[in-house]
């Protein structure tokens, strides 16, 4: 029963019916409104707190927070995923320019030809990298990626508006075109409180 209540509240949050910052009614009033017992409601709320949909604040109560971005593990960009979720992604280019390849980059990209796509800060902030690559005729065929976790450094915390040491999800990806040519090497970091990866497993 608690899971059904949690799903009902989760759908209201995802649809925007309960927007971020909304304070939920008291447990007794909300339980009566939903037609469940207080213990059932309390367990549903705990479930949504654990999933990052709700937060409990002292002297404030239970509030809705921005739901996590649930990203399917497929060959798409964060910009694409946010757009598909009817969110408004924005890119801020901190620096852009050619740099000498480290041993790791050179090994991962092999004979990576320059000039596959024309990049500049304005175009990146307007469209996102994968859209620019597709527009340049680059077919993103497959990728190898590693997902991990660690604490945020001081610099990362500042950029992500997080606390130093806050849990981060990490993703390292090498992307190849239809000819097996490497076209992207990327390192991503995400706040674990706002983001999760969704993986579907099938038997062979």
C-alpha positions as CSV (number, residue, x, y, z in Angstrom):
1,X,0.0,0.0,0.0
2,X,2.8,2.4,0.9
3,X,4.3,1.9,-2.5
4,X,1.1,2.8,-4.3
5,X,0.9,6.0,-2.2
6,X,4.6,6.8,-3.1
7,X,3.9,6.2,-6.8
8,X,0.9,8.6,-6.6
9,X,3.0,11.3,-5.0
10,X,5.9,10.6,-7.4
11,X,3.6,11.1,-10.4
12,X,2.3,14.4,-9.0
13,X,5.9,15.6,-8.6
14,X,7.1,14.4,-12.0
15,X,4.0,16.1,-13.7
16,X,4.6,19.4,-11.9
17,X,1.4,19.2,-9.9
18,X,3.6,19.3,-6.8
19,X,6.3,21.7,-7.8
20,X,9.7,22.0,-6.2
21,X,9.5,23.9,-2.9
22,X,5.9,22.8,-2.2
23,X,5.4,21.9,1.4
24,X,3.3,18.8,2.0
25,X,0.3,18.9,4.4
26,X,0.8,17.4,7.9
27,X,0.8,13.6,8.1
28,X,-2.7,13.3,9.5
29,X,-4.3,15.7,7.0
30,X,-2.4,14.1,4.0
31,X,-3.2,10.5,5.2
32,X,-6.9,11.4,5.4
33,X,-6.8,13.1,2.0
34,X,-5.2,9.9,0.5
35,X,-7.3,7.5,2.5
36,X,-4.5,5.7,4.1
37,X,-3.1,5.2,7.6
38,X,-0.4,7.5,9.0
39,X,2.1,4.6,9.2
40,X,1.5,3.8,5.5
41,X,1.9,7.5,4.6
42,X,5.0,7.8,6.7
43,X,6.6,4.9,5.0
44,X,5.7,6.3,1.5
45,X,7.3,9.6,2.5
46,X,10.5,7.9,3.7
47,X,10.6,6.0,0.4
48,X,10.4,9.3,-1.6
49,X,13.0,11.0,0.7
50,X,15.4,8.1,0.0
51,X,14.8,8.5,-3.8
52,X,15.4,12.3,-3.6
53,X,11.9,13.5,-4.3
54,X,11.2,14.9,-0.8
55,X,13.3,16.4,1.9
56,X,12.5,16.9,5.6
57,X,13.6,20.2,7.1
58,X,13.4,21.0,10.8
59,X,10.8,23.7,11.6
60,X,9.6,23.6,7.9
61,X,8.3,20.1,7.4
62,X,8.4,17.9,4.3
63,X,9.0,19.7,1.0
64,X,9.2,18.7,-2.6
65,X,12.7,19.0,-4.2
66,X,13.8,18.9,-7.8
67,X,13.5,15.2,-8.9
68,X,16.6,13.4,-10.0
69,X,17.4,13.2,-13.7
70,X,16.9,9.4,-14.4
71,X,19.1,8.8,-17.4
72,X,18.8,5.5,-19.3
73,X,22.3,4.1,-20.1
74,X,22.3,4.5,-23.8
75,X,24.2,6.4,-26.4
76,X,22.7,9.9,-25.8
77,X,24.0,13.1,-24.2
78,X,22.8,14.7,-21.0
79,X,21.5,17.6,-23.2
80,X,19.4,15.2,-25.2
81,X,18.0,13.5,-22.1
82,X,17.0,16.7,-20.4
83,X,15.4,18.0,-23.6
84,X,13.4,14.7,-24.0
85,X,12.3,15.1,-20.3
86,X,10.8,18.5,-21.2
87,X,13.5,20.3,-19.1
88,X,15.4,23.4,-20.2
89,X,19.1,22.4,-20.4
90,X,21.7,25.1,-20.4
91,X,25.4,24.8,-21.2
92,X,28.1,27.0,-19.8
93,X,31.4,26.7,-21.6
94,X,34.2,27.3,-19.0
95,X,37.1,26.8,-21.5
96,X,37.5,25.7,-25.1
97,X,40.6,25.1,-27.2
98,X,43.1,22.6,-28.4
99,X,45.4,21.1,-25.8
100,X,48.3,18.5,-26.0
101,X,46.9,14.9,-25.7
102,X,47.9,13.1,-22.5
103,X,49.0,9.4,-22.9
104,X,45.5,8.3,-21.8
105,X,43.8,10.5,-24.3
106,X,46.1,9.6,-27.2
107,X,45.6,5.9,-26.4
108,X,41.8,6.1,-26.2
109,X,41.4,8.2,-29.3
110,X,44.1,6.6,-31.5
111,X,44.6,8.6,-34.7
112,X,41.9,11.1,-33.8
113,X,41.6,13.5,-36.7
114,X,41.1,17.2,-35.8
115,X,38.3,19.2,-37.5
116,X,35.6,16.6,-37.4
117,X,33.2,19.3,-36.1
118,X,33.6,23.0,-35.7
119,X,33.2,23.9,-32.1
120,X,32.8,27.3,-30.4
121,X,31.4,28.4,-27.1
122,X,28.3,30.0,-28.6
123,X,27.3,26.9,-30.6
124,X,27.9,24.6,-27.7
125,X,25.8,26.6,-25.3
126,X,23.0,26.8,-27.8
127,X,22.8,23.2,-29.0
128,X,25.0,20.8,-27.1
129,X,27.9,18.7,-28.4
130,X,25.9,15.7,-29.7
131,X,23.6,17.8,-31.8
132,X,26.6,19.6,-33.3
133,X,28.2,16.2,-34.1
134,X,25.1,14.9,-35.7
135,X,24.7,18.1,-37.8
136,X,28.3,17.6,-39.0
137,X,27.4,14.1,-40.3
138,X,29.0,12.1,-37.5
139,X,27.1,9.0,-36.6
140,X,27.4,8.0,-33.0
141,X,27.4,4.2,-33.2
142,X,28.6,2.8,-29.9
143,X,30.4,3.7,-26.7
144,X,32.4,2.2,-23.9
145,X,31.7,3.7,-20.5
146,X,32.6,3.2,-16.9
147,X,30.3,4.4,-14.1
148,X,31.6,5.1,-10.6
149,X,31.3,7.3,-7.5
150,X,33.5,9.5,-5.3
151,X,33.4,12.6,-3.2
152,X,33.4,16.1,-4.7
153,X,36.7,18.1,-4.6
154,X,36.6,21.7,-3.6
155,X,36.7,22.9,-7.2
156,X,34.0,20.4,-8.3
157,X,31.8,21.4,-5.3
158,X,32.1,25.0,-6.3
159,X,31.1,24.4,-10.0
160,X,28.2,22.0,-9.0
161,X,27.0,24.2,-6.1
162,X,27.5,21.2,-3.8
163,X,29.4,20.6,-0.5
164,X,33.0,19.5,-0.6
165,X,33.0,15.7,-0.2
166,X,29.4,15.4,-1.3
167,X,28.8,12.1,-3.2
168,X,29.2,12.4,-7.0
169,X,28.4,9.9,-9.8
170,X,31.1,9.7,-12.4
171,X,31.1,8.5,-16.0
172,X,34.0,8.1,-18.4
173,X,32.9,7.5,-22.0
174,X,34.7,6.8,-25.3
175,X,32.4,7.1,-28.3
176,X,32.9,5.6,-31.8
177,X,31.3,6.2,-35.1
178,X,30.0,3.5,-37.5
179,X,33.5,2.9,-38.8
180,X,34.9,2.2,-35.3
181,X,36.7,5.5,-35.3
182,X,36.8,7.2,-31.8
183,X,35.1,10.6,-32.0
184,X,34.7,11.5,-28.3
185,X,36.5,11.0,-25.0
186,X,34.5,12.4,-22.1
187,X,34.6,12.5,-18.3
188,X,31.3,13.4,-16.6
189,X,30.5,14.2,-13.0
190,X,27.0,14.5,-11.5
191,X,25.6,15.2,-8.0
192,X,24.2,11.9,-6.7
193,X,21.3,13.7,-5.0
194,X,20.0,15.0,-8.4
195,X,21.0,12.2,-10.8
196,X,20.9,8.5,-11.3
197,X,21.6,6.0,-14.0
198,X,18.9,3.5,-15.1
199,X,20.1,0.1,-16.4
200,X,17.9,-2.6,-18.0
201,X,19.4,-6.1,-17.8
202,X,18.3,-9.0,-20.0
203,X,19.2,-12.6,-20.2
204,X,20.9,-14.0,-23.3
